[in-house]
């Protein structure tokens, strides 16, 4: 079976005259992951043990630490991040939530209902 058919995809546009536009859930996850890492204080995306094991055996998840649920053009995002030491956690997470929501909605046209952020770890910079 073709890998493209295994992925969950969602209709963004279905126009009889122009054709259809579909987006895969891992693309939405990638948008969310990139947006989160653009926030100051976020070091990287975090993952769980399964993500770590799968990446070690060669099955890399392009949006490690991001889970996407889409239902009727509404998307719920759960993500795990690694923060840098010294940043205010509630403030940084609020910035992540706002940035992810804005990026996903602007790029996909989907409505983001919630962005749940979990701090997976803290990166301590030895220079500080």
N, CA, C and O atoms as a DFTB+ gen file, in Angstrom:
512 C
 N C O
     1  1       0.842      -1.191       0.000
     2  2       0.000       0.000       0.000
     3  2       0.881       1.246       0.000
     4  3       1.880       1.289       0.719
     5  1       0.543       2.229      -0.767
     6  2       1.288       3.473      -0.871
     7  2       1.243       4.221       0.450
     8  3       0.185       4.346       1.068
     9  1       2.416       4.727       0.888
    10  2       2.486       5.441       2.155
    11  2       1.550       6.641       2.188
    12  3       1.011       6.972       3.244
    13  1       1.347       7.307       1.033
    14  2       0.483       8.479       0.959
    15  2      -0.948       8.133       1.361
    16  3      -1.646       8.964       1.944
    17  1      -1.392       6.906       1.053
    18  2      -2.750       6.502       1.377
    19  2      -2.923       6.150       2.846
    20  3      -4.051       6.134       3.337
    21  1      -1.842       5.867       3.562
    22  2      -1.921       5.481       4.956
    23  2      -2.148       6.699       5.853
    24  3      -2.808       6.601       6.887
    25  1      -1.606       7.829       5.455
    26  2      -1.715       9.028       6.265
    27  2      -3.139       9.571       6.282
    28  3      -3.885       9.425       5.314
    29  1      -3.501      10.199       7.398
    30  2      -4.790      10.881       7.472
    31  2      -4.694      12.179       6.694
    32  3      -3.758      12.955       6.884
    33  1      -5.659      12.415       5.821
    34  2      -5.704      13.667       5.080
    35  2      -7.070      14.302       5.262
    36  3      -8.057      13.621       5.541
    37  1      -7.111      15.614       5.100
    38  2      -8.333      16.372       5.310
    39  2      -8.546      17.308       4.143
    40  3      -7.598      17.896       3.623
    41  1      -9.804      17.445       3.731
    42  2     -10.142      18.344       2.633
    43  2     -10.088      19.785       3.108
    44  3     -10.742      20.157       4.082
    45  1      -9.307      20.584       2.414
    46  2      -9.289      22.015       2.665
    47  2     -10.173      22.737       1.661
    48  3     -10.754      23.783       1.952
    49  1     -10.259      22.152       0.470
    50  2     -11.077      22.750      -0.585
    51  2     -11.539      21.633      -1.496
    52  3     -10.760      20.748      -1.852
    53  1     -12.798      21.672      -1.872
    54  2     -13.323      20.705      -2.827
    55  2     -14.228      21.464      -3.781
    56  3     -15.404      21.699      -3.503
    57  1     -13.650      21.837      -4.908
    58  2     -14.335      22.649      -5.906
    59  2     -14.408      21.840      -7.199
    60  3     -13.383      21.407      -7.726
    61  1     -15.621      21.638      -7.705
    62  2     -15.797      20.834      -8.921
    63  2     -15.075      21.428     -10.126
    64  3     -14.659      20.689     -11.018
    65  1     -14.921      22.743     -10.167
    66  2     -14.302      23.367     -11.336
    67  2     -12.782      23.372     -11.256
    68  3     -12.116      23.343     -12.291
    69  1     -12.217      23.407     -10.051
    70  2     -10.764      23.507      -9.902
    71  2     -10.129      22.224      -9.383
    72  3      -8.948      21.980      -9.629
    73  1     -10.877      21.421      -8.686
    74  2     -10.312      20.224      -8.075
    75  2     -10.337      20.324      -6.564
    76  3     -11.030      21.172      -6.001
    77  1      -9.582      19.462      -5.911
    78  2      -9.597      19.451      -4.448
    79  2      -8.207      19.736      -3.885
    80  3      -7.191      19.550      -4.555
    81  1      -8.195      20.188      -2.645
    82  2      -6.956      20.413      -1.908
    83  2      -7.078      19.632      -0.610
    84  3      -8.029      19.810       0.151
    85  1      -6.102      18.764      -0.370
    86  2      -6.086      17.960       0.859
    87  2      -4.792      18.241       1.593
    88  3      -3.780      18.591       0.985
    89  1      -4.835      18.084       2.912
    90  2      -3.642      18.263       3.725
    91  2      -3.514      17.069       4.661
    92  3      -4.504      16.611       5.232
    93  1      -2.304      16.572       4.815
    94  2      -2.043      15.442       5.709
    95  2      -1.878      15.948       7.135
    96  3      -1.406      17.063       7.353
    97  1      -2.267      15.131       8.099
    98  2      -2.159      15.550       9.491
    99  2      -0.712      15.795       9.914
   100  3      -0.454      16.619      10.792
   101  1       0.246      15.076       9.287
   102  2       1.631      15.327       9.667
   103  2       2.122      16.680       9.157
   104  3       3.078      17.230       9.703
   105  1       1.490      17.222       8.126
   106  2       1.826      18.577       7.671
   107  2       1.340      19.604       8.698
   108  3       2.046      20.564       9.007
   109  1       0.149      19.396       9.213
   110  2      -0.368      20.277      10.263
   111  2       0.546      20.189      11.488
   112  3       0.836      21.200      12.127
   113  1       0.991      18.983      11.806
   114  2       1.911      18.796      12.928
   115  2       3.241      19.489      12.714
   116  3       3.803      20.064      13.646
   117  1       3.745      19.437      11.494
   118  2       5.006      20.107      11.172
   119  2       4.865      21.624      11.301
   120  3       5.761      22.286      11.824
   121  1       3.756      22.172      10.833
   122  2       3.507      23.609      10.974
   123  2       3.503      23.988      12.450
   124  3       4.111      24.985      12.839
   125  1       2.818      23.193      13.273
   126  2       2.747      23.459      14.709
   127  2       4.129      23.374      15.352
   128  3       4.477      24.216      16.180
   129  1       4.917      22.372      14.983
   130  2       6.249      22.194      15.563
   131  2       7.179      23.347      15.198
   132  3       7.906      23.854      16.053
   133  1       7.160      23.758      13.945
   134  2       8.015      24.872      13.520
   135  2       7.612      26.151      14.235
   136  3       8.471      26.906      14.691
   137  1       6.310      26.398      14.335
   138  2       5.827      27.603      15.015
   139  2       6.264      27.618      16.480
   140  3       6.680      28.657      16.993
   141  1       6.172      26.477      17.148
   142  2       6.547      26.403      18.560
   143  2       8.026      26.692      18.760
   144  3       8.402      27.389      19.703
   145  1       8.874      26.159      17.874
   146  2      10.314      26.355      18.051
   147  2      10.763      27.771      17.680
   148  3      11.900      28.150      17.961
   149  1       9.886      28.551      17.055
   150  2      10.205      29.949      16.753
   151  2      10.029      30.853      17.973
   152  3      10.463      32.005      17.953
   153  1       9.400      30.348      19.032
   154  2       9.179      31.137      20.249
   155  2      10.454      31.131      21.089
   156  3      11.042      30.078      21.337
   157  1      10.868      32.312      21.521
   158  2      12.059      32.429      22.364
   159  2      11.833      31.691      23.682
   160  3      10.809      31.869      24.342
   161  1      12.798      30.870      24.048
   162  2      12.693      30.069      25.268
   163  2      12.387      28.614      24.992
   164  3      12.529      27.771      25.877
   165  1      11.966      28.306      23.767
   166  2      11.712      26.922      23.375
   167  2      12.968      26.410      22.682
   168  3      13.385      26.935      21.649
   169  1      13.558      25.385      23.265
   170  2      14.802      24.834      22.741
   171  2      14.551      23.844      21.609
   172  3      15.250      23.861      20.596
   173  1      13.550      22.980      21.785
   174  2      13.257      21.940      20.797
   175  2      11.901      21.337      21.100
   176  3      11.279      21.628      22.122
   177  1      11.462      20.493      20.188
   178  2      10.251      19.723      20.436
   179  2      10.647      18.521      21.268
   180  3      11.689      17.908      21.034
   181  1       9.823      18.189      22.229
   182  2      10.076      17.028      23.070
   183  2       9.230      15.883      22.580
   184  3       8.277      16.078      21.826
   185  1       9.573      14.709      23.002
   186  2       8.798      13.549      22.601
   187  2       8.614      12.614      23.764
   188  3       9.016      12.905      24.890
   189  1       8.003      11.494      23.478
   190  2       7.874      10.484      24.515
   191  2       8.840       9.353      24.219
   192  3       9.576       9.406      23.233
   193  1       8.845       8.361      25.038
   194  2       9.772       7.242      24.896
   195  2       9.597       6.536      23.557
   196  3      10.585       6.148      22.934
   197  1       8.373       6.364      23.111
   198  2       8.126       5.704      21.831
   199  2       8.758       6.485      20.684
   200  3       9.369       5.890      19.796
   201  1       8.618       7.821      20.692
   202  2       9.232       8.643      19.649
   203  2      10.742       8.472      19.646
   204  3      11.356       8.372      18.583
   205  1      11.344       8.438      20.830
   206  2      12.796       8.298      20.931
   207  2      13.258       6.948      20.386
   208  3      14.245       6.879      19.653
   209  1      12.555       5.882      20.738
   210  2      12.921       4.549      20.270
   211  2      12.768       4.459      18.753
   212  3      13.648       3.933      18.072
   213  1      11.656       4.968      18.223
   214  2      11.404       4.904      16.786
   215  2      12.453       5.701      16.005
   216  3      12.861       5.278      14.924
   217  1      12.895       6.844      16.534
   218  2      13.895       7.631      15.815
   219  2      15.247       6.925      15.812
   220  3      16.025       7.084      14.871
   221  1      15.534       6.147      16.852
   222  2      16.805       5.430      16.923
   223  2      16.856       4.269      15.944
   224  3      17.938       3.895      15.492
   225  1      15.713       3.693      15.609
   226  2      15.719       2.578      14.664
   227  2      15.414       3.042      13.241
   228  3      15.179       2.226      12.350
   229  1      15.421       4.345      13.039
   230  2      15.306       4.867      11.688
   231  2      13.929       5.330      11.266
   232  3      13.762       5.756      10.124
   233  1      12.950       5.266      12.125
   234  2      11.613       5.728      11.768
   235  2      11.383       7.095      12.401
   236  3      10.728       7.210      13.437
   237  1      11.926       8.117      11.772
   238  2      11.839       9.455      12.347
   239  2      10.458      10.036      12.131
   240  3       9.888       9.951      11.044
   241  1       9.937      10.627      13.185
   242  2       8.666      11.315      13.130
   243  2       8.976      12.781      12.865
   244  3       9.626      13.433      13.682
   245  1       8.522      13.303      11.743
   246  2       8.873      14.666      11.367
   247  2       8.374      15.707      12.354
   248  3       8.933      16.801      12.435
   249  1       7.355      15.391      13.087
   250  2       6.849      16.347      14.062
   251  2       6.821      15.719      15.457
   252  3       5.783      15.657      16.116
   253  1       7.993      15.259      15.878
   254  2       8.164      14.591      17.170
   255  2       7.583      15.433      18.304
   256  3       7.894      16.617      18.431
   257  1       6.759      14.828      19.103
   258  2       6.183      15.527      20.247
   259  2       4.892      16.256      19.941
   260  3       4.390      16.987      20.795
   261  1       4.331      16.080      18.740
   262  2       3.081      16.760      18.368
   263  2       2.036      15.720      17.996
   264  3       2.298      14.822      17.196
   265  1       0.851      15.847      18.581
   266  2      -0.278      14.971      18.254
   267  2      -1.402      15.862      17.734
   268  3      -1.753      16.862      18.360
   269  1      -1.958      15.493      16.592
   270  2      -2.990      16.271      15.930
   271  2      -4.285      15.461      15.864
   272  3      -4.273      14.293      15.478
   273  1      -5.398      16.087      16.242
   274  2      -6.719      15.488      16.055
   275  2      -7.565      16.476      15.266
   276  3      -7.785      17.605      15.705
   277  1      -8.040      16.047      14.097
   278  2      -8.874      16.911      13.268
   279  2     -10.250      16.281      13.137
   280  3     -10.384      15.097      12.828
   281  1     -11.274      17.099      13.379
   282  2     -12.654      16.653      13.228
   283  2     -13.471      17.816      12.687
   284  3     -13.597      18.855      13.334
   285  1     -14.020      17.631      11.501
   286  2     -14.861      18.650      10.859
   287  2     -14.190      20.020      10.813
   288  3     -14.756      21.013      11.269
   289  1     -12.978      20.064      10.259
   290  2     -12.207      21.299      10.062
   291  2     -11.809      21.987      11.367
   292  3     -11.440      23.162      11.361
   293  1     -11.881      21.275      12.465
   294  2     -11.406      21.782      13.761
   295  2     -10.241      20.907      14.195
   296  3     -10.299      19.682      14.090
   297  1      -9.190      21.541      14.680
   298  2      -7.993      20.786      15.043
   299  2      -7.637      21.031      16.509
   300  3      -7.666      22.161      16.999
   301  1      -7.305      19.951      17.183
   302  2      -6.815      19.990      18.553
   303  2      -5.358      19.537      18.511
   304  3      -5.032      18.524      17.891
   305  1      -4.486      20.295      19.173
   306  2      -3.053      20.023      19.110
   307  2      -2.522      19.769      20.513
   308  3      -2.736      20.574      21.420
   309  1      -1.833      18.654      20.689
   310  2      -1.118      18.339      21.927
   311  2       0.355      18.306      21.574
   312  3       0.749      17.636      20.619
   313  1       1.177      19.023      22.334
   314  2       2.599      19.045      22.016
   315  2       3.446      19.026      23.269
   316  3       3.042      19.512      24.325
   317  1       4.626      18.456      23.127
   318  2       5.619      18.422      24.199
   319  2       6.822      19.221      23.719
   320  3       7.292      19.044      22.595
   321  1       7.316      20.106      24.585
   322  2       8.450      20.940      24.202
   323  2       9.571      20.836      25.226
   324  3       9.354      20.471      26.381
   325  1      10.771      21.166      24.772
   326  2      11.919      21.330      25.661
   327  2      12.169      22.818      25.774
   328  3      12.365      23.505      24.772
   329  1      12.159      23.311      27.003
   330  2      12.381      24.738      27.235
   331  2      13.806      24.992      27.681
   332  3      14.470      24.114      28.232
   333  1      14.261      26.209      27.434
   334  2      15.565      26.631      27.928
   335  2      15.412      27.097      29.375
   336  3      14.408      27.708      29.744
   337  1      16.411      26.801      30.172
   338  2      16.404      27.202      31.578
   339  2      16.393      28.731      31.680
   340  3      17.078      29.419      30.923
   341  1      15.612      29.246      32.620
   342  2      15.592      30.677      32.894
   343  2      14.391      31.414      32.332
   344  3      14.187      32.586      32.652
   345  1      13.595      30.761      31.506
   346  2      12.408      31.405      30.941
   347  2      11.184      31.097      31.793
   348  3      11.082      30.019      32.378
   349  1      10.264      32.042      31.858
   350  2       9.025      31.871      32.605
   351  2       8.149      30.856      31.864
   352  3       7.777      31.072      30.711
   353  1       7.828      29.767      32.527
   354  2       7.101      28.676      31.869
   355  2       5.690      29.090      31.446
   356  3       5.342      28.882      30.283
   357  1       4.854      29.667      32.327
   358  2       3.500      30.028      31.878
   359  2       3.496      31.049      30.734
   360  3       2.701      30.931      29.801
   361  1       4.371      32.038      30.802
   362  2       4.423      33.054      29.750
   363  2       4.883      32.458      28.431
   364  3       4.294      32.733      27.385
   365  1       5.926      31.648      28.469
   366  2       6.444      31.028      27.253
   367  2       5.409      30.093      26.637
   368  3       5.234      30.078      25.419
   369  1       4.732      29.323      27.460
   370  2       3.716      28.397      26.942
   371  2       2.544      29.150      26.316
   372  3       1.987      28.706      25.313
   373  1       2.173      30.273      26.897
   374  2       1.104      31.080      26.310
   375  2       1.532      31.622      24.938
   376  3       0.738      31.654      23.998
   377  1       2.789      32.043      24.843
   378  2       3.314      32.502      23.548
   379  2       3.319      31.367      22.522
   380  3       3.001      31.580      21.352
   381  1       3.680      30.161      22.967
   382  2       3.664      28.986      22.089
   383  2       2.235      28.720      21.610
   384  3       2.008      28.510      20.419
   385  1       1.281      28.730      22.529
   386  2      -0.109      28.470      22.169
   387  2      -0.608      29.482      21.127
   388  3      -1.240      29.105      20.140
   389  1      -0.319      30.756      21.353
   390  2      -0.758      31.796      20.423
   391  2      -0.094      31.649      19.057
   392  3      -0.758      31.760      18.027
   393  1       1.216      31.399      19.047
   394  2       1.973      31.277      17.799
   395  2       1.506      30.058      16.993
   396  3       1.323      30.149      15.779
   397  1       1.314      28.928      17.665
   398  2       0.885      27.704      16.988
   399  2      -0.522      27.882      16.412
   400  3      -0.773      27.541      15.256
   401  1      -1.429      28.413      17.218
   402  2      -2.811      28.643      16.760
   403  2      -2.826      29.546      15.533
   404  3      -3.470      29.228      14.534
   405  1      -2.127      30.655      15.605
   406  2      -2.094      31.611      14.502
   407  2      -1.488      30.989      13.237
   408  3      -2.028      31.152      12.143
   409  1      -0.376      30.285      13.389
   410  2       0.300      29.692      12.232
   411  2      -0.551      28.629      11.552
   412  3      -0.689      28.636      10.329
   413  1      -1.122      27.717      12.330
   414  2      -1.927      26.641      11.754
   415  2      -3.178      27.207      11.080
   416  3      -3.529      26.791       9.976
   417  1      -3.847      28.146      11.733
   418  2      -5.055      28.714      11.145
   419  2      -4.742      29.499       9.872
   420  3      -5.464      29.388       8.882
   421  1      -3.667      30.294       9.896
   422  2      -3.313      31.089       8.720
   423  2      -2.893      30.228       7.536
   424  3      -3.227      30.542       6.393
   425  1      -2.169      29.154       7.795
   426  2      -1.629      28.341       6.704
   427  2      -2.605      27.294       6.175
   428  3      -2.512      26.894       5.015
   429  1      -3.545      26.843       7.019
   430  2      -4.419      25.747       6.599
   431  2      -5.883      26.132       6.442
   432  3      -6.613      25.483       5.693
   433  1      -6.320      27.166       7.129
   434  2      -7.733      27.511       7.112
   435  2      -8.545      26.692       8.102
   436  3      -9.749      26.909       8.239
   437  1      -7.905      25.752       8.795
   438  2      -8.584      24.978       9.836
   439  2      -8.748      25.848      11.080
   440  3      -7.997      26.805      11.267
   441  1      -9.715      25.528      11.925
   442  2      -9.913      26.236      13.186
   443  2      -9.236      25.457      14.301
   444  3      -9.546      24.286      14.521
   445  1      -8.319      26.096      15.002
   446  2      -7.633      25.451      16.124
   447  2      -8.478      25.665      17.374
   448  3      -8.696      26.797      17.805
   449  1      -8.953      24.555      17.951
   450  2      -9.792      24.653      19.144
   451  2      -8.961      24.730      20.414
   452  3      -9.343      25.411      21.365
   453  1      -7.823      24.035      20.439
   454  2      -6.958      24.103      21.608
   455  2      -5.546      23.655      21.269
   456  3      -5.321      22.835      20.378
   457  1      -4.602      24.224      22.015
   458  2      -3.190      23.861      21.908
   459  2      -2.738      23.524      23.322
   460  3      -2.570      24.415      24.155
   461  1      -2.544      22.246      23.589
   462  2      -2.120      21.787      24.907
   463  2      -0.611      21.578      24.893
   464  3      -0.083      20.834      24.065
   465  1       0.076      22.240      25.816
   466  2       1.534      22.200      25.859
   467  2       1.987      21.462      27.108
   468  3       1.520      21.731      28.215
   469  1       2.913      20.518      26.904
   470  2       3.520      19.791      28.021
   471  2       5.019      20.060      27.974
   472  3       5.640      19.953      26.917
   473  1       5.602      20.410      29.123
   474  2       7.047      20.617      29.199
   475  2       7.688      19.249      29.397
   476  3       7.534      18.630      30.450
   477  1       8.411      18.779      28.372
   478  2       9.032      17.456      28.427
   479  2      10.374      17.506      29.149
   480  3      10.760      16.553      29.827
   481  1      11.087      18.637      28.996
   482  2      12.367      18.776      29.681
   483  2      12.826      20.227      29.638
   484  3      12.246      21.069      28.953
   485  1      13.878      20.485      30.386
   486  2      14.503      21.808      30.441
   487  2      15.943      21.646      29.969
   488  3      16.658      20.752      30.423
   489  1      16.360      22.513      29.058
   490  2      17.738      22.509      28.586
   491  2      18.518      23.540      29.395
   492  3      18.168      24.720      29.422
   493  1      19.560      23.087      30.042
   494  2      20.398      23.969      30.840
   495  2      21.617      24.336      30.010
   496  3      22.379      23.469      29.581
   497  1      21.787      25.615      29.793
   498  2      22.925      26.104      29.026
   499  2      24.111      26.229      29.969
   500  3      23.998      26.885      31.004
   501  1      25.234      25.628      29.645
   502  2      26.411      25.666      30.523
   503  2      27.057      27.046      30.576
   504  3      27.823      27.344      31.493
   505  1      26.743      27.896      29.579
   506  2      27.327      29.230      29.540
   507  2      26.727      30.153      30.578
   508  3      27.347      31.153      30.940
   509  1      25.524      29.844      31.072
   510  2      24.853      30.747      32.021
   511  2      25.302      30.523      33.428
   512  3      24.832      31.201      34.342
